Amino acid sequence: MELVELVHEASGCKATVHPFGATILSFQNSSGREILFVSRLAKLDGSKAVRGGIPLVFPQFGKALDASMPQHGFLRNHTWTPTTSPNTATTASSSPSSQDFTLSLKDVTEARGTEKWELGKSDLECTATFRVTVGPDTLTTELIIENTGETSAFDFQTLFHTYYKIHGSKALDPTICNVTGLGGYHVDDKITDETYVQSNESPIIVDREVDRIYTPSQDEGPTELNVTVATGEGGGKVQVKAYGTVDGVTVPMSVVVWNPFIEKAKGMGDFGDDQYHDMICVEPGLLSNVPPLQTKKTAKFTQIITSL
């Protein structure tokens, strides 16, 4: 499959998108520093979802809504269609470079499960549009889900499974790789089964297998995500903002932080045994208290990655 490259000529920033899964494989800032991680063993032939970059998750995270459907749904397992020509900014312009990709449910033939989304039996209809925009040191991803059906609403979750590259293979060094900005969030630790509230002072580090969902307080927590990820040698950091709406109503943004560590890395065939040193996932998503998407209504989910 031919990759799609977006270049912001004025700054030199660029992104590369694989049509399979509309997966962003690379984002380089104005200094040429790579922001995203892709496993050296990732399959890029369309045989399975890409291990790295920014895989798209919908209509569920993990198997939370439909045990019969493969983990993370079907967007990352199908080929998307570019629907607009790249808007490549000129050297004299500060305009961003953008590209849309689309996928209709009628073209989704795999990974639909045997329940509400089952191929040939479901009355659901929807279209997904993924918009990628590159500006000066900024990558913006927007996923738009439209319920195009006539009769049925559907429950859903959606998430950007963003893998960040940790330069110098320093993911286990807490002074070089950490996540800040989640103080006060409720934490669901999927490894220890603990639940607690994240301390305001404590950065999130990789000192063991990490698989945690951070959710803002329903009553007084922020509705938009705003965190900083330290990404390795050279002092590199990225700011991650995210927000989402369902039918125009803001839905609080959760975030997953993940690193497979030693044993989990060994069990993944498309991930190098040692590559847990090279990455951290910080994955914003609409995961909790998401209202059903009614017929003829739209959900919008935006992530803004800024290289600091």
C-alpha positions as CSV (number, residue, x, y, z in Angstrom):
1,M,0.0,0.0,0.0
2,E,1.2,3.5,-0.8
3,L,1.9,5.6,2.3
4,V,0.6,9.1,2.5
5,E,3.0,11.8,3.6
6,L,2.0,15.2,4.9
7,V,4.6,18.0,5.0
8,H,4.4,21.4,6.6
9,E,6.9,23.1,4.4
10,A,7.4,26.2,6.4
11,S,8.5,24.3,9.5
12,G,9.8,21.0,8.1
13,C,7.4,19.0,10.2
14,K,6.0,15.9,8.5
15,A,3.8,12.9,9.2
16,T,3.4,9.5,7.4
17,V,0.1,7.6,7.3
18,H,-0.5,4.0,6.4
19,P,-3.9,3.5,4.7
20,F,-4.3,0.2,6.6
21,G,-6.0,1.4,9.7
22,A,-5.3,5.0,8.7
23,T,-2.4,4.5,11.1
24,I,0.0,7.4,11.5
25,L,3.5,5.8,11.5
26,S,5.7,8.8,11.9
27,F,5.6,12.4,13.1
28,Q,8.8,14.4,12.9
29,N,9.1,17.8,14.5
30,S,10.9,20.9,13.0
31,S,14.2,19.5,14.2
32,G,13.7,16.1,12.6
33,R,13.1,14.4,16.0
34,E,10.8,11.4,15.7
35,I,7.9,11.6,18.1
36,L,6.2,8.3,17.5
37,F,7.4,4.7,18.1
38,V,6.8,1.8,15.7
39,S,8.0,-1.7,16.6
40,R,10.8,-3.0,14.4
41,L,8.7,-6.2,14.0
42,A,5.4,-4.4,13.1
43,K,3.5,-5.9,10.2
44,L,3.1,-3.3,7.5
45,D,1.5,-5.5,4.9
46,G,-2.1,-5.3,6.1
47,S,-2.0,-8.7,7.7
48,K,-2.7,-7.3,11.1
49,A,-3.0,-4.0,13.0
50,V,0.3,-2.0,13.1
51,R,2.2,-2.3,16.4
52,G,3.0,1.4,17.0
53,G,2.2,4.8,15.7
54,I,-1.4,5.8,16.4
55,P,-3.8,2.9,15.9
56,L,-7.5,3.9,16.0
57,V,-9.7,2.2,18.5
58,F,-13.5,1.9,18.0
59,P,-16.2,0.8,18.9
60,Q,-14.6,-0.6,22.1
61,F,-11.4,-0.4,24.1
62,G,-10.1,-3.9,24.8
63,K,-13.2,-6.1,25.0
64,A,-15.2,-3.8,27.3
65,L,-18.5,-3.8,25.3
66,D,-18.5,-7.0,23.2
67,A,-16.6,-10.1,24.1
68,S,-17.2,-11.6,20.7
69,M,-15.4,-8.7,18.9
70,P,-11.6,-8.7,18.7
71,Q,-9.8,-6.3,21.1
72,H,-10.1,-2.6,20.2
73,G,-12.7,-3.1,17.5
74,F,-12.3,-2.9,13.7
75,L,-11.0,0.6,12.6
76,R,-7.3,-0.5,12.8
77,N,-7.9,-3.6,10.8
78,H,-9.2,-2.2,7.5
79,T,-8.0,-0.1,4.7
80,W,-9.2,3.5,4.7
81,T,-9.7,5.7,1.6
82,P,-8.0,9.1,1.3
83,T,-10.8,11.5,0.5
84,T,-9.1,14.8,0.0
85,S,-5.9,15.8,-1.6
86,P,-3.2,16.8,0.9
87,N,-3.2,20.5,1.6
88,T,0.6,21.1,1.6
89,A,1.5,24.4,3.0
90,T,3.9,26.5,1.0
91,T,7.2,27.9,2.4
92,A,5.7,31.3,2.7
93,S,2.5,30.1,4.4
94,S,1.8,29.0,8.0
95,S,-1.2,27.0,6.9
96,P,-1.3,23.4,8.1
97,S,-1.1,20.4,5.8
98,S,-4.1,18.0,6.2
99,Q,-5.6,14.9,4.8
100,D,-8.9,13.1,5.4
101,F,-9.4,9.3,5.4
102,T,-12.8,7.6,5.5
103,L,-14.2,4.1,6.3
104,S,-17.8,3.1,6.0
105,L,-19.2,0.2,8.1
106,K,-20.5,-1.4,4.9
107,D,-16.8,-1.9,3.9
108,V,-15.9,-3.5,7.3
109,T,-15.8,-7.2,6.7
110,E,-13.6,-8.4,9.6
111,A,-13.5,-8.0,13.4
112,R,-17.2,-7.2,13.8
113,G,-18.0,-10.0,16.3
114,T,-21.2,-12.0,16.6
115,E,-23.4,-9.5,18.5
116,K,-24.8,-6.1,17.7
117,W,-22.2,-5.3,15.0
118,E,-22.2,-8.8,13.3
119,L,-21.6,-8.7,9.6
120,G,-24.8,-9.5,7.6
121,K,-27.1,-9.3,10.6
122,S,-26.6,-5.9,12.1
123,D,-28.9,-3.0,11.3
124,L,-26.2,-0.5,12.4
125,E,-24.8,2.0,9.9
126,C,-22.0,4.5,10.5
127,T,-19.1,6.2,8.7
128,A,-15.8,7.2,10.2
129,T,-13.6,10.1,9.0
130,F,-10.1,10.5,10.3
131,R,-8.5,13.9,9.7
132,V,-4.7,14.3,10.1
133,T,-3.2,17.8,10.3
134,V,0.4,18.8,10.5
135,G,1.4,22.3,11.6
136,P,4.5,23.8,13.2
137,D,5.6,21.2,15.7
138,T,2.0,20.0,16.1
139,L,0.1,16.9,14.9
140,T,-3.7,17.0,15.3
141,T,-5.8,13.9,14.9
142,E,-9.6,14.1,14.7
143,L,-11.9,11.1,14.5
144,I,-15.5,11.8,13.5
145,I,-18.0,9.0,13.8
146,E,-21.5,9.5,12.3
147,N,-24.4,7.2,13.0
148,T,-25.9,7.2,9.5
149,G,-28.6,4.6,10.4
150,E,-32.3,5.1,10.4
151,T,-33.3,3.0,13.5
152,S,-30.6,2.1,16.0
153,A,-28.4,4.0,18.4
154,F,-25.2,2.3,19.6
155,D,-22.9,2.3,22.6
156,F,-19.3,2.9,21.9
157,Q,-15.8,3.7,23.1
158,T,-13.0,5.3,21.1
159,L,-9.4,5.9,21.7
160,F,-6.1,7.0,20.1
161,H,-3.6,4.3,21.0
162,T,-0.6,6.6,20.7
163,Y,2.9,5.1,21.0
164,Y,5.6,7.7,21.9
165,K,9.3,7.0,21.1
166,I,11.6,7.2,24.1
167,H,14.9,8.4,22.8
168,G,18.1,6.7,24.1
169,S,16.1,3.6,25.2
170,K,15.5,5.3,28.5
171,A,11.9,4.4,29.3
172,L,12.9,3.0,32.7
173,D,14.7,6.1,33.7
174,P,12.1,8.2,35.7
175,T,14.0,11.4,35.1
176,I,13.8,11.0,31.4
177,C,10.5,9.2,30.7
178,N,7.4,10.2,32.7
179,V,3.9,11.5,32.4
180,T,2.6,14.5,34.4
181,G,-0.7,16.3,34.6
182,L,-3.0,13.6,35.9
183,G,-3.1,14.6,39.6
184,G,-6.6,14.0,41.0
185,Y,-7.6,11.5,38.3
186,H,-9.2,8.2,39.4
187,V,-6.9,5.3,38.6
188,D,-7.9,1.7,37.6
189,D,-4.7,-0.4,37.6
190,K,-5.3,-3.4,35.4
191,I,-2.2,-5.2,36.6
192,T,-2.8,-5.0,40.4
193,D,-6.6,-4.5,40.4
194,E,-6.0,-1.5,42.6
195,T,-8.1,1.7,42.4
196,Y,-7.0,5.0,43.9
197,V,-6.6,8.7,43.2
198,Q,-3.4,9.9,41.5
199,S,-1.3,12.2,43.7
200,N,-0.8,15.7,42.3
201,E,2.9,15.5,42.9
202,S,3.7,12.1,41.5
203,P,4.8,11.7,37.9
204,I,3.8,8.4,36.2
205,I,6.9,6.3,35.5
206,V,7.7,2.9,34.1
207,D,9.1,0.7,36.9
208,R,7.1,-2.4,36.1
209,E,4.4,-3.4,33.7
210,V,2.1,-0.4,33.4
211,D,-1.5,-0.7,32.3
212,R,-3.7,1.9,34.0
213,I,-6.8,3.9,33.0
214,Y,-7.0,7.4,34.4
215,T,-10.5,9.0,34.6
216,P,-11.4,12.5,35.7
217,S,-13.8,13.0,38.6
218,Q,-17.4,13.1,37.4
219,D,-18.2,16.1,39.6
220,E,-15.2,18.4,39.4
221,G,-12.6,16.8,37.2
222,P,-11.5,18.4,33.9
223,T,-13.4,17.5,30.7
224,E,-10.3,18.0,28.5
225,L,-7.0,16.1,28.8
226,N,-3.8,18.1,29.1
227,V,-0.6,16.2,30.0
228,T,3.1,16.3,29.4
229,V,5.1,13.3,28.3
230,A,8.9,13.3,28.8
231,T,10.3,11.4,25.9
232,G,14.0,10.6,26.5
233,E,17.5,11.9,26.0
234,G,17.9,15.5,24.9
235,G,15.1,16.8,27.1
236,G,12.4,16.1,24.6
237,K,8.8,16.5,25.8
238,V,5.4,16.5,24.1
239,Q,2.2,18.1,25.3
240,V,-0.9,16.0,24.7
241,K,-4.3,17.6,24.7
242,A,-7.6,15.8,23.9
243,Y,-11.3,16.5,24.0
244,G,-14.4,14.9,22.6
245,T,-18.2,15.5,22.1
246,V,-21.2,13.3,21.4
247,D,-24.0,15.1,19.6
248,G,-22.3,18.4,20.6
249,V,-22.2,17.5,24.3
250,T,-18.7,17.4,25.9
251,V,-17.7,14.0,27.3
252,P,-14.9,13.8,29.9
253,M,-11.6,12.5,28.5
254,S,-9.9,9.4,30.0
255,V,-6.4,8.3,29.2
256,V,-4.6,5.0,29.3
257,V,-0.9,4.7,30.1
258,W,0.8,1.5,29.0
259,N,4.2,-0.2,28.8
260,P,4.4,-4.0,28.5
261,F,7.7,-4.3,30.4
262,I,9.7,-7.5,30.3
263,E,7.4,-10.5,30.3
264,K,4.6,-9.0,28.2
265,A,7.0,-7.8,25.6
266,K,8.3,-11.4,25.2
267,G,4.8,-12.6,24.5
268,M,4.1,-10.3,21.6
269,G,5.2,-11.6,18.2
270,D,5.3,-8.1,16.6
271,F,7.2,-6.4,19.3
272,G,11.0,-6.8,20.1
273,D,11.8,-8.4,23.5
274,D,13.8,-5.3,24.5
275,Q,11.6,-2.6,23.0
276,Y,9.8,-1.8,26.2
277,H,12.8,0.4,26.8
278,D,11.9,2.5,23.7
279,M,8.3,3.5,24.2
280,I,5.4,4.6,26.3
281,C,1.8,4.7,25.3
282,V,-0.3,7.6,26.4
283,E,-3.8,7.0,25.0
284,P,-6.6,9.5,25.3
285,G,-10.1,8.1,24.9
286,L,-13.8,8.4,25.4
287,L,-14.2,5.4,27.8
288,S,-16.5,6.2,30.7
289,N,-20.0,7.7,30.8
290,V,-20.2,7.9,27.0
291,P,-23.8,8.4,25.9
292,P,-25.1,6.2,23.0
293,L,-24.7,7.7,19.6
294,Q,-28.2,8.3,18.3
295,T,-29.2,8.0,14.7
296,K,-28.1,10.9,12.4
297,K,-25.8,12.2,15.2
298,T,-22.1,12.6,15.3
299,A,-19.3,12.0,17.8
300,K,-16.0,14.0,17.5
301,F,-12.7,13.2,19.2
302,T,-9.6,15.3,18.9
303,Q,-6.0,14.8,20.0
304,I,-3.3,17.6,19.7
305,I,0.3,16.5,20.0
306,T,2.8,19.4,20.4
307,S,6.5,18.9,20.4
308,L,7.9,21.2,23.1
